Amino acid sequence: MAIAEADNEYQMWIDTYHSEEYEQYTQRFIDIVERLSSGADEELHQEMLKAFTLSTQYELDFFEEVMKK
């Protein structure tokens, strides 16, 4: 299913995020992170949370910049 205009030069990239394969990849990654965080002490857990928060902010910044154009 296309979720952008057909002539969008980023359509293939956009479609990747809408695929079953990407959903499976994402779930696998969630499972790994949950497994690793369950055995982490508080210091490591906070470092993991900081890394996640920062990476999420980068993702948000990327899409906010795109929306400005």
Helices and strands as residue ranges (DSSP letters): H 11-16, H 20-38, H 42-68
